[in-house]
């Protein structure tokens, strides 16, 4: 009971005590001891105390960008290698199909005899059609020469020779071919020949064609397969492009074939 009675006075005297002085401080003054309870140093104080800090934001962003660039480059390299492998597999499969085997002998639109060997050493884009075709043949030939122009605009690429072989030898004479090809490209060669010669070269490239019935004006339409063929400088069938392929897609494919080409005749 006595303890509880005197407690308030004891606590009052305790708070009146002066801080403990340390002897021997400079200037003869006592240095008081201070106590800091439950305090945490601020970030600024931590830095001033010389503690190590992590990398800055700019450094972290730079490292992240470098890692991303490395991963992106590796992915592009893997994709390019996959595309090369797929192209090699496709080229090999097309070669085994034995398309375009053998030679041909036809007349160009100037009346000069042309054979397959005349185009050896050149890349060739070849199309089969006929001059009286109302829409498909003009569209495909325009696409073909657009590819030729795109590739001509790149000085580092070899030239591509455009060829047009008729599947209507009855009407597509040398003169008719000359009038027709001049509307497309100055280097486009139109080739024609006898019915037997056209049948032979068409079979070689697996081209289907069939003349329809004649109307009262003796006009008719020739039904035929639609494809653009790519021949390598070795004279070998290398690829083909359906009507659904755009000029840009064909140009990209031809560039890839040019980059991967290795002659098998050397």
C-alpha positions as semicolon CSV with decimal commas, in nm:
position;residue;x (nm);y (nm);z (nm)
1;X;0,000;0,000;0,000
2;X;0,289;0,229;0,090
3;X;0,447;0,155;-0,253
4;X;0,135;0,255;-0,442
5;X;0,108;0,577;-0,238
6;X;0,464;0,689;-0,311
7;X;0,472;0,584;-0,678
8;X;0,355;0,912;-0,831
9;X;0,619;1,111;-0,644
10;X;0,888;0,863;-0,745
11;X;0,796;0,889;-1,113
12;X;0,796;1,270;-1,087
13;X;1,150;1,272;-0,944
14;X;1,264;1,026;-1,213
15;X;1,161;1,259;-1,496
16;X;1,342;1,549;-1,322
17;X;1,677;1,369;-1,345
18;X;1,928;1,533;-1,577
19;X;2,092;1,325;-1,846
20;X;2,410;1,152;-1,745
21;X;2,716;1,354;-1,833
22;X;3,032;1,201;-1,976
23;X;3,359;1,341;-1,847
24;X;3,643;1,456;-2,066
25;X;3,443;1,609;-2,349
26;X;3,597;1,895;-2,552
27;X;3,558;2,245;-2,402
28;X;3,488;2,109;-2,058
29;X;3,124;2,056;-2,137
30;X;2,947;1,736;-2,066
31;X;2,818;1,540;-2,360
32;X;2,476;1,399;-2,298
33;X;2,393;1,043;-2,395
34;X;2,083;1,026;-2,618
35;X;1,876;0,718;-2,671
36;X;1,663;0,657;-2,980
37;X;1,396;0,395;-2,935
38;X;1,235;0,203;-3,219
39;X;1,368;0,437;-3,493
40;X;1,449;0,326;-3,852
41;X;1,702;0,518;-4,066
42;X;1,555;0,692;-4,369
43;X;1,667;0,598;-4,724
44;X;1,868;0,918;-4,744
45;X;2,045;0,835;-4,418
46;X;2,110;0,482;-4,540
47;X;2,272;0,617;-4,855
48;X;2,484;0,858;-4,654
49;X;2,598;0,573;-4,434
50;X;2,764;0,417;-4,744
51;X;2,547;0,108;-4,770
52;X;2,543;-0,051;-5,124
53;X;2,253;0,042;-5,354
54;X;2,100;-0,155;-5,646
55;X;2,134;-0,059;-6,017
56;X;1,946;0,246;-6,139
57;X;1,634;0,241;-6,353
58;X;1,827;0,328;-6,669
59;X;2,066;0,037;-6,617
60;X;1,781;-0,207;-6,560
61;X;1,605;-0,088;-6,875
62;X;1,924;-0,122;-7,077
63;X;1,983;-0,477;-6,954
64;X;1,622;-0,568;-7,030
65;X;1,651;-0,424;-7,382
66;X;1,973;-0,616;-7,449
67;X;1,819;-0,942;-7,332
68;X;1,512;-0,879;-7,548
69;X;1,725;-0,799;-7,852
70;X;1,926;-1,116;-7,803
71;X;1,616;-1,332;-7,776
72;X;1,461;-1,161;-8,079
73;X;1,774;-1,216;-8,287
74;X;1,787;-1,582;-8,188
75;X;1,421;-1,628;-8,282
76;X;1,474;-1,464;-8,623
77;X;1,776;-1,685;-8,688
78;X;1,580;-2,000;-8,601
79;X;1,290;-1,891;-8,822
80;X;1,522;-1,812;-9,115
81;X;1,688;-2,151;-9,081
82;X;1,348;-2,321;-9,071
83;X;1,238;-2,135;-9,387
84;X;1,559;-2,237;-9,567
85;X;1,505;-2,598;-9,469
86;X;1,142;-2,591;-9,586
87;X;1,244;-2,431;-9,915
88;X;1,511;-2,695;-9,972
89;X;1,259;-2,970;-9,903
90;X;1,008;-2,810;-10,142
91;X;1,269;-2,764;-10,414
92;X;1,380;-3,124;-10,384
93;X;1,021;-3,249;-10,398
94;X;0,951;-3,040;-10,709
95;X;1,262;-3,172;-10,879
96;X;1,154;-3,527;-10,813
97;X;0,821;-3,444;-10,979
98;X;1,016;-3,431;-11,309
99;X;0,838;-3,118;-11,434
100;X;0,993;-2,942;-11,731
101;X;1,217;-3,228;-11,833
102;X;1,350;-3,237;-12,185
103;X;1,397;-2,963;-12,442
104;X;1,161;-2,768;-12,666
105;X;1,192;-2,592;-13,001
106;X;0,955;-2,300;-13,064
107;X;0,943;-1,970;-13,255
108;X;0,958;-1,642;-13,067
109;X;0,750;-1,339;-13,168
110;X;1,035;-1,224;-13,396
111;X;1,038;-1,552;-13,588
112;X;1,360;-1,678;-13,430
113;X;1,390;-2,043;-13,325
114;X;1,424;-2,080;-12,950
115;X;1,507;-2,384;-12,743
116;X;1,543;-2,441;-12,371
117;X;1,921;-2,421;-12,386
118;X;1,897;-2,059;-12,507
119;X;1,791;-1,957;-12,157
120;X;2,056;-2,152;-11,972
121;X;2,230;-1,928;-11,719
122;X;1,919;-1,713;-11,665
123;X;1,634;-1,716;-11,420
124;X;1,308;-1,760;-11,612
125;X;0,946;-1,689;-11,523
126;X;0,722;-1,882;-11,761
127;X;0,347;-1,861;-11,824
128;X;0,119;-2,063;-12,054
129;X;-0,185;-1,889;-12,200
130;X;-0,334;-1,747;-12,519
131;X;-0,378;-1,401;-12,671
132;X;-0,759;-1,417;-12,696
133;X;-0,794;-1,480;-12,323
134;X;-1,041;-1,219;-12,190
135;X;-0,911;-1,162;-11,837
136;X;-0,704;-1,429;-11,660
137;X;-0,407;-1,434;-11,897
138;X;-0,367;-1,053;-11,910
139;X;-0,389;-1,037;-11,531
140;X;-0,134;-1,313;-11,478
141;X;0,106;-1,173;-11,736
142;X;0,078;-0,831;-11,576
143;X;0,159;-0,989;-11,241
144;X;0,454;-1,174;-11,394
145;X;0,607;-0,860;-11,544
146;X;0,543;-0,674;-11,218
147;X;0,763;-0,933;-11,047
148;X;1,027;-0,884;-11,316
149;X;1,021;-0,506;-11,263
150;X;1,048;-0,542;-10,886
151;X;1,353;-0,765;-10,921
152;X;1,505;-0,540;-11,188
153;X;1,494;-0,252;-10,940
154;X;1,743;-0,435;-10,717
155;X;2,091;-0,398;-10,873
156;X;2,239;-0,689;-10,682
157;X;2,001;-0,946;-10,831
158;X;2,048;-1,125;-11,164
159;X;1,797;-1,046;-11,440
160;X;1,486;-1,259;-11,487
161;X;1,369;-1,353;-11,835
162;X;0,988;-1,351;-11,881
163;X;0,843;-1,607;-12,125
164;X;0,490;-1,655;-12,260
165;X;0,406;-1,981;-12,437
166;X;0,075;-2,006;-12,617
167;X;-0,169;-2,294;-12,580
168;X;-0,361;-2,175;-12,886
169;X;-0,123;-2,227;-13,179
170;X;-0,406;-2,208;-13,430
171;X;-0,464;-1,837;-13,375
172;X;-0,144;-1,730;-13,199
173;X;0,089;-1,690;-13,492
174;X;0,424;-1,512;-13,474
175;X;0,260;-1,185;-13,578
176;X;-0,022;-1,223;-13,325
177;X;0,227;-1,292;-13,047
178;X;0,433;-0,986;-13,148
179;X;0,129;-0,759;-13,120
180;X;0,030;-0,908;-12,787
181;X;0,356;-0,909;-12,589
182;X;0,444;-0,547;-12,669
183;X;0,176;-0,432;-12,424
184;X;0,348;-0,590;-12,123
185;X;0,727;-0,575;-12,105
186;X;1,002;-0,503;-12,361
187;X;1,186;-0,824;-12,268
188;X;0,881;-1,051;-12,265
189;X;0,925;-1,323;-12,527
190;X;0,620;-1,482;-12,684
191;X;0,672;-1,840;-12,805
192;X;0,453;-2,032;-13,046
193;X;0,480;-2,334;-13,273
194;X;0,289;-2,614;-13,434
195;X;0,013;-2,800;-13,254
196;X;0,250;-3,090;-13,193
197;X;0,527;-2,866;-13,055
198;X;0,287;-2,691;-12,819
199;X;0,146;-3,024;-12,705
200;X;0,496;-3,152;-12,630
201;X;0,609;-2,855;-12,421
202;X;0,272;-2,845;-12,240
203;X;0,303;-3,210;-12,141
204;X;0,656;-3,145;-12,020
205;X;0,530;-2,881;-11,775
206;X;0,208;-3,069;-11,700
207;X;-0,008;-2,793;-11,841
208;X;-0,367;-2,883;-11,917
209;X;-0,544;-2,704;-12,201
210;X;-0,853;-2,769;-12,411
211;X;-1,017;-2,555;-12,678
212;X;-1,390;-2,502;-12,634
213;X;-1,658;-2,504;-12,903
214;X;-1,656;-2,229;-13,162
215;X;-1,935;-1,975;-13,175
216;X;-2,094;-1,831;-13,490
217;X;-1,798;-1,596;-13,530
218;X;-1,558;-1,889;-13,511
219;X;-1,434;-1,758;-13,177
220;X;-1,362;-1,989;-12,886
221;X;-1,211;-1,997;-12,538
222;X;-0,926;-2,224;-12,438
223;X;-0,959;-2,376;-12,094
224;X;-0,613;-2,423;-11,938
225;X;-0,430;-2,454;-11,609
226;X;-0,305;-2,129;-11,457
227;X;0,041;-2,113;-11,302
228;X;0,365;-1,918;-11,327
229;X;0,676;-2,138;-11,340
230;X;1,021;-2,049;-11,212
231;X;1,323;-2,204;-11,386
232;X;1,672;-2,185;-11,239
233;X;1,986;-2,092;-11,438
234;X;2,039;-2,467;-11,480
235;X;1,715;-2,476;-11,681
236;X;1,547;-2,682;-11,409
237;X;1,194;-2,634;-11,284
238;X;1,236;-2,479;-10,938
239;X;0,895;-2,354;-10,822
240;X;0,549;-2,256;-10,937
241;X;0,297;-1,991;-10,828
242;X;-0,078;-2,021;-10,844
243;X;-0,320;-1,745;-10,925
244;X;-0,366;-1,676;-10,553
245;X;-0,005;-1,564;-10,508
246;X;0,059;-1,191;-10,525
247;X;0,346;-1,025;-10,709
248;X;0,513;-0,941;-10,378
249;X;0,491;-1,302;-10,259
250;X;0,638;-1,429;-10,586
251;X;0,919;-1,174;-10,572
252;X;1,007;-1,280;-10,217
253;X;1,013;-1,644;-10,322
254;X;1,234;-1,575;-10,623
255;X;1,478;-1,381;-10,403
256;X;1,502;-1,674;-10,163
257;X;1,564;-1,917;-10,448
258;X;1,833;-1,688;-10,587
259;X;2,005;-1,668;-10,249
260;X;1,999;-2,045;-10,202
261;X;2,088;-2,140;-10,560
262;X;2,380;-2,375;-10,619
263;X;2,429;-2,504;-10,970
264;X;2,406;-2,881;-11,011
265;X;2,567;-2,871;-11,355
266;X;2,911;-2,751;-11,245
